Amino acid sequence: MKLPSTAIAASLVCLIVAPVLAQTTPAAAPTATVPVPATKRMACLSSTQSLKGQDKRDQMQLCMAQARLDCLKQAIDQKVVGEARKSAIKTCVGSDGPEPQ
């Protein structure tokens, strides 16, 4: 069962990268989100790199759904609403373009 290991790998990548980028990012206004550009999407891509075909698509879809949920929770915690929330979630998750096969 690869789902738990995939989720753990994605979480570890986010835990490692976020503090490093947070140290180099200038302080933002308290109401603004400070997303990490495409980190979650890149974590999903790297965690599904060894898979092929339908397994890769399924795992990528699950990983991206979890990433969107995490970004939504972050936006809610920061009390971001309306179009700003939608934009913050898109920026947090990364591009929703087609993933390489």
Phi and psi in degrees as GROMACS dihedral restraints (atoms count N, CA, C in turn):
[ dihedral_restraints ]
;  ai    aj    ak    al  type     phi  dphi    fc
    3     4     5     6     1   -95.0    20    10
    4     5     6     7     1   -13.1    20    10
    6     7     8     9     1   -60.1    20    10
    7     8     9    10     1   -50.1    20    10
    9    10    11    12     1   -61.0    20    10
   10    11    12    13     1   -40.7    20    10
   12    13    14    15     1   -67.2    20    10
   13    14    15    16     1   -34.5    20    10
   15    16    17    18     1   -66.9    20    10
   16    17    18    19     1   -44.5    20    10
   18    19    20    21     1   -65.0    20    10
   19    20    21    22     1   -39.4    20    10
   21    22    23    24     1   -66.2    20    10
   22    23    24    25     1   -42.8    20    10
   24    25    26    27     1   -62.6    20    10
   25    26    27    28     1   -44.0    20    10
   27    28    29    30     1   -64.1    20    10
   28    29    30    31     1   -40.6    20    10
   30    31    32    33     1   -65.2    20    10
   31    32    33    34     1   -41.5    20    10
   33    34    35    36     1   -64.0    20    10
   34    35    36    37     1   -40.8    20    10
   36    37    38    39     1   -62.0    20    10
   37    38    39    40     1   -44.0    20    10
   39    40    41    42     1   -65.3    20    10
   40    41    42    43     1   -39.6    20    10
   42    43    44    45     1   -66.8    20    10
   43    44    45    46     1   -32.4    20    10
   45    46    47    48     1   -79.5    20    10
   46    47    48    49     1   -43.2    20    10
   48    49    50    51     1   -78.6    20    10
   49    50    51    52     1   -39.4    20    10
   51    52    53    54     1   -57.9    20    10
   52    53    54    55     1   -48.9    20    10
   54    55    56    57     1   -63.8    20    10
   55    56    57    58     1   -34.7    20    10
   57    58    59    60     1   -65.4    20    10
   58    59    60    61     1   -45.9    20    10
   60    61    62    63     1   -70.6    20    10
   61    62    63    64     1   -32.1    20    10
   63    64    65    66     1   -65.1    20    10
   64    65    66    67     1   -32.1    20    10
   66    67    68    69     1   -71.7    20    10
   67    68    69    70     1   -30.6    20    10
   69    70    71    72     1   -95.1    20    10
   70    71    72    73     1    -6.6    20    10
   72    73    74    75     1   -89.4    20    10
   73    74    75    76     1   131.8    20    10
   75    76    77    78     1   -65.6    20    10
   76    77    78    79     1   154.5    20    10
   78    79    80    81     1   -65.5    20    10
   79    80    81    82     1   140.2    20    10
   81    82    83    84     1  -110.5    20    10
   82    83    84    85     1   169.5    20    10
   84    85    86    87     1   -61.8    20    10
   85    86    87    88     1   149.2    20    10
   87    88    89    90     1   -60.4    20    10
   88    89    90    91     1   -27.5    20    10
   90    91    92    93     1   -87.9    20    10
   91    92    93    94     1   -13.0    20    10
   93    94    95    96     1   -86.6    20    10
   94    95    96    97     1   146.2    20    10
   96    97    98    99     1   -83.4    20    10
   97    98    99   100     1   153.2    20    10
   99   100   101   102     1  -120.0    20    10
  100   101   102   103     1    77.5    20    10
  102   103   104   105     1   -76.0    20    10
  103   104   105   106     1   157.2    20    10
  105   106   107   108     1   -99.1    20    10
  106   107   108   109     1   114.7    20    10
  108   109   110   111     1   -58.1    20    10
  109   110   111   112     1   118.4    20    10
  111   112   113   114     1    57.3    20    10
  112   113   114   115     1    15.0    20    10
  114   115   116   117     1   -62.9    20    10
  115   116   117   118     1   -46.6    20    10
  117   118   119   120     1   -65.8    20    10
  118   119   120   121     1   -41.3    20    10
  120   121   122   123     1   -65.1    20    10
  121   122   123   124     1   -42.5    20    10
  123   124   125   126     1   -65.3    20    10
  124   125   126   127     1   -36.0    20    10
  126   127   128   129     1   -63.9    20    10
  127   128   129   130     1   -40.3    20    10
  129   130   131   132     1   -65.4    20    10
  130   131   132   133     1   -43.5    20    10
  132   133   134   135     1   -62.3    20    10
  133   134   135   136     1   -42.2    20    10
  135   136   137   138     1   -71.4    20    10
  136   137   138   139     1   -32.6    20    10
  138   139   140   141     1   -74.8    20    10
  139   140   141   142     1   -20.0    20    10
  141   142   143   144     1  -103.5    20    10
  142   143   144   145     1     5.9    20    10
  144   145   146   147     1   -59.8    20    10
  145   146   147   148     1   -35.2    20    10
  147   148   149   150     1   -82.5    20    10
  148   149   150   151     1    -8.7    20    10
  150   151   152   153     1   -90.6    20    10
  151   152   153   154     1   163.6    20    10
  153   154   155   156     1  -134.0    20    10
  154   155   156   157     1   155.3    20    10
  156   157   158   159     1    59.6    20    10
  157   158   159   160     1  -136.0    20    10
  159   160   161   162     1   -63.9    20    10
  160   161   162   163     1   -35.9    20    10
  162   163   164   165     1   -59.4    20    10
  163   164   165   166     1   -42.8    20    10
  165   166   167   168     1   -64.5    20    10
  166   167   168   169     1   -45.1    20    10
  168   169   170   171     1   -63.1    20    10
  169   170   171   172     1   -43.5    20    10
  171   172   173   174     1   -62.7    20    10
  172   173   174   175     1   -47.5    20    10
  174   175   176   177     1   -66.0    20    10
  175   176   177   178     1   -37.7    20    10
  177   178   179   180     1   -64.6    20    10
  178   179   180   181     1   -41.9    20    10
  180   181   182   183     1   -63.8    20    10
  181   182   183   184     1   -44.1    20    10
  183   184   185   186     1   -63.5    20    10
  184   185   186   187     1   -43.9    20    10
  186   187   188   189     1   -63.8    20    10
  187   188   189   190     1   -43.7    20    10
  189   190   191   192     1   -67.6    20    10
  190   191   192   193     1   -35.5    20    10
  192   193   194   195     1   -63.7    20    10
  193   194   195   196     1   -41.9    20    10
  195   196   197   198     1   -65.5    20    10
  196   197   198   199     1   -39.0    20    10
  198   199   200   201     1   -63.3    20    10
  199   200   201   202     1   -43.3    20    10
  201   202   203   204     1   -62.6    20    10
  202   203   204   205     1   -41.4    20    10
  204   205   206   207     1   -62.7    20    10
  205   206   207   208     1   -43.9    20    10
  207   208   209   210     1   -61.1    20    10
  208   209   210   211     1   -42.6    20    10
  210   211   212   213     1   -68.3    20    10
  211   212   213   214     1   -36.8    20    10
  213   214   215   216     1   -63.7    20    10
  214   215   216   217     1   -44.0    20    10
  216   217   218   219     1   -60.1    20    10
  217   218   219   220     1   -40.7    20    10
  219   220   221   222     1   -63.4    20    10
  220   221   222   223     1   -43.5    20    10
  222   223   224   225     1   -65.4    20    10
  223   224   225   226     1   -38.4    20    10
  225   226   227   228     1   -65.7    20    10
  226   227   228   229     1   -44.5    20    10
  228   229   230   231     1   -59.9    20    10
  229   230   231   232     1   -35.2    20    10
  231   232   233   234     1   -87.4    20    10
  232   233   234   235     1     1.8    20    10
  234   235   236   237     1    58.5    20    10
  235   236   237   238     1    40.1    20    10
  237   238   239   240     1   -86.2    20    10
  238   239   240   241     1   133.6    20    10
  240   241   242   243     1  -130.7    20    10
  241   242   243   244     1   166.4    20    10
  243   244   245   246     1    64.2    20    10
  244   245   246   247     1  -142.8    20    10
  246   247   248   249     1   -63.6    20    10
  247   248   249   250     1   -31.4    20    10
  249   250   251   252     1   -62.6    20    10
  250   251   252   253     1   -38.0    20    10
  252   253   254   255     1   -65.9    20    10
  253   254   255   256     1   -45.3    20    10
  255   256   257   258     1   -59.9    20    10
  256   257   258   259     1   -44.6    20    10
  258   259   260   261     1   -66.0    20    10
  259   260   261   262     1   -41.5    20    10
  261   262   263   264     1   -63.3    20    10
  262   263   264   265     1   -40.2    20    10
  264   265   266   267     1   -66.7    20    10
  265   266   267   268     1   -44.5    20    10
  267   268   269   270     1   -61.3    20    10
  268   269   270   271     1   -41.9    20    10
  270   271   272   273     1   -67.9    20    10
  271   272   273   274     1   -39.9    20    10
  273   274   275   276     1   -64.6    20    10
  274   275   276   277     1   -46.0    20    10
  276   277   278   279     1   -72.9    20    10
  277   278   279   280     1   -41.3    20    10
  279   280   281   282     1   110.6    20    10
  280   281   282   283     1  -174.2    20    10
  282   283   284   285     1   -63.0    20    10
  283   284   285   286     1   140.1    20    10
  285   286   287   288     1   -98.9    20    10
  286   287   288   289     1    22.4    20    10
  288   289   290   291     1   -68.4    20    10
  289   290   291   292     1   174.7    20    10
  291   292   293   294     1   -66.1    20    10
  292   293   294   295     1   135.6    20    10
  294   295   296   297     1   -83.9    20    10
  295   296   297   298     1   147.4    20    10
  297   298   299   300     1   -66.8    20    10
  298   299   300   301     1   145.0    20    10
